[in-house]
């Protein structure tokens, strides 16, 4: 027992030492030293070091092949973020492998992986599976998953249609800074679906999303402003048009611009 305890303490100290060294090397902007620290730790079987090596090669060296090699090592050691990053790098190459990697990361409570896996099922119209994965994603604090969960409730995809529940999840995402959540919530307030109709609240939400370059929100806000504030509407339609929202370009023409 004493030997086992001593070994545990030794491993904990070794892990802490590697973290301290890597933090200092990053502060010193000593990339060679950072690489060496991660390399040694990865060879010792530290999954986080292999993952960090993957990030290092992907972001600093722009070496995707090498990055994938280290993400693969870390993923085998059940480091979920490595499985997720590896899936992203495989995205347009091997759908079966991507799905498998997202599932492995999702099973380890990686919210973004659950969301992406949900989207894969959504595209294939496996709505029940998608809804389940979006819920898991949202429960694991991925706010895009909350938006998608809200959408399944709004449209009744893989679940009973429930606008009130949709508003709850859109609000959660919007409060966390996800503009699409604000946009979708604004539409519910504008139409009075699942919430008491409140056009002033809808305007505020559209503005919040438009300020973050959500073209549809800019367009919808412009429509609300068109009668009383035509100049403001023009600016908003122009912004939405420049962001690629074709309907806004047509709306500008209708206003004579």
N, C-alpha and C positions, 0 to 999 in steps of 0.2 A: 504493500500500500504506500509506504513512504517513497519507494522508487517511482511509482506511478505518479504520485503527487509532485515529486521533484521534476519529473518529465513534463508535466502539465505547466508548471511554473516556468520551466525553461522555454517551452514553446510560446507561452504568453509573452515572455520577455523578448524573445526573438522577433515576434510579430510586431510588438510595440516599437522595437528598435528599428525595424525596416520602415515602419510608417514615419517615425521621426526623421530618419535619414532622407527619405524621399521628399518630405515636406521641405526640409532645409535645402535640398538640391534644387527644388522647384523655385524657392525664394531666391536662390543664387543664380537662377536661369542657366544652370549647368546641365545641359541636355545629355551630354555624354555620361555624366555621373548618374543622372536620373535613369538612363537606359541600363547602366551597369547594376544599379540597385535593384531595379525591377527584374532584370535578367537573372540575377543570383537568387532572388526570392522566388521567382517563378520556377526555377530549376529545383528549389527546395520544396515545391508543391504548394505554394501559396497562390490560391486561385485569383485573389484580388490583384496580385502582382502581374499575373499573366494577362488579366483583363486590362490593367493599366498600360502594359506593354502594347496591347492591341490599340488602345486609344492613342498612345504615343506615336505608333507607326501610321495610324490613320490620319491624325490631326497635324502632327508635327512633321512627319516625313512624307506624308501623302503616298504611303506605300500600302495599298489595299491588300495585296497578296500576303504580306507579312502580318498585317493587322488581323486578317482572317485566320491565320495560323495560330496566333495567340488567343484570339477569341474562342477558337475551337478548343484549345487546351483548357481554358477557364470554364467553358461551357460543360465539358466532360466532367469537370470537378463541381458541377451544379451551381455555377455562378450565373444567376439568371440574367443579369444585365449583359453578360457576354453572349449568351444565347440570343438575346434580343438584338444586339448590335450585329451579330453574325447573320441573323435573319434579314435585317435591313440591307446588308451588303449582298445577299443572295437574291434580293427581291425580284429582279427581272430575269433571273437565270433558272431557278429551280423551285417551282411552286410547292412541290411535295416536301422538299427539305425546309423551305420557309415555314410551312404549316407546322411541321414537326418541331422546329426550333421555337416558334411562338407558343406552341402547346406546352413544351417543357418549361419555358419561362413563366407562362401563365399559371401552370400547376404550382409554381413556386411563388405565386402571388405578385407577379410583375404586372401591374395594371395596364401599362401601355401595350404589352404583349397580348394581353387578353382582348384589349380593344381592337388591335390589328387583326387578331385571329377572328374576332367577331365580324369585322368588315369583310374578311375573306368569305365567311359563311353567308353574310348579307348579300354579297354580289351573286352568290349561287342560289339566292332565295331560300336559304335554310334559316328562316326568320326565328324559329324557336331557339335554335342553337345560338344565333347571333344575339338575341335578347338576353339569354343566360350569360353569355360572355361579356356583354356590355354591363350587365349588373355586377358581375365579378370585378370588372375593370373599375367601375365607379366605386365599389366597396373598397377597392385597393388604392383609392385616392387618385385615379387618373381622370381628370376632368373632361377630357374629350370623350371618354367612355360614358360619362354622365350625360353629355349632350346626345350621344347616340342612343343611350337608354331612354332619354326623354323623347327622342324622335320615334322610337318603336312604340312608346305609349301613345304618342300623338296620333300616329297612323294606324295603330292596332296591328303591328307586325310581330307575330310570335307571342302575342299577349292580348288581353282584352283592351280595347281602346279606352284611354283614361287621360283626358286633357289636364285634369288636376294634378295627377302624378307627373305628367310631362312638364308642367310648370315648375314643380318642385325640383326636378333634376336640371332643368334649364337654369333655374335661379341659382342652384348650387354651383354650376359651371360658370355662370356670369359673375357671381360674387368672387370666384377664384381667378377671374381675369381672362376667361375664355370668351372672346367676342361673339362667336357663333351662338353661344348660350344666350347672350344678351339679345341678339337679333331674333332668335326663335321665341324667346320669352316676350319680346316686344310685340310680335305678331299675335300672340295669344291675348295680350292685354288690349291690343287694337280691336280684335274681333270679339273679345269677351268669352273666350273658350277656356274653361277650367279655372278661370279667375274672373272677378268682377271687371267688366269693361272699364278701362281707364286710359283714355287717349293721351292724357298728359304724361302718365307713367310710360306709355308706349313711346312717346316722343323722346323722353329722357333716355330710354334704353336704346332706341335707334341712334341717338346722338353718341352715346357711349360706344356703340359698335362702329359707327361711321368714323369716329375719331381714330379708330384703329384700322381704318381703310377697308371696312366691310361694305362693298359697293351696293349691295341690295338694301342695306340699312340707310345709306345716303339717299338712295332713290326713294325709298318709302317715306323718309323724313321730308324730302323735298315735296312729295305729293301732298303731305299734310300741311306743309307751309305755303303751298302754291297760291291759295286764294288771298291770304292775309299778308304774306311776306314773299312776293314774287322775286325780289332780288336775292333773297336768301335761298329760295328754291332753285334759282338759276345756278348759283354757286354749287349747291349740293348735286344737282343734275350733272353739272360739268365734271365734278369730282368723280361721281359714279361712272360717267361715260369714260373718263380717262383711265379708270380702274378696270375697264372692259365690260361694263354692264350695258349691253346694247339698247335695252329699253329706255335707259336714261338719255342716250343719244337721240332717240326718237322723241322723247319728251321735250328735249331742248328745242327741237324743230317745231313741235306743236306750240311752244311758247314764243316762237318767232326768232330764235337765236341760231 
